[in-house]
Amino acid sequence: MIRVVTNQCTGAPEYAGDQDNDPRSTSDCTTGNPTVAQTVRISELQAFTF
């Protein structure tokens, strides 16, 4: 089982809030693109045995 607690968008304060001064663009990660905020891609996986 793989359980994701946070991703880069929801777990990193650097991506929270407006990132630029452009009023025409919402650069906040979670409100600007909610689909991406809920998407996780796993690029590496290590399996260990006990």
Order of alpha helices (4+ residues) and beta strands (2+ residues): alpha-alpha-alpha
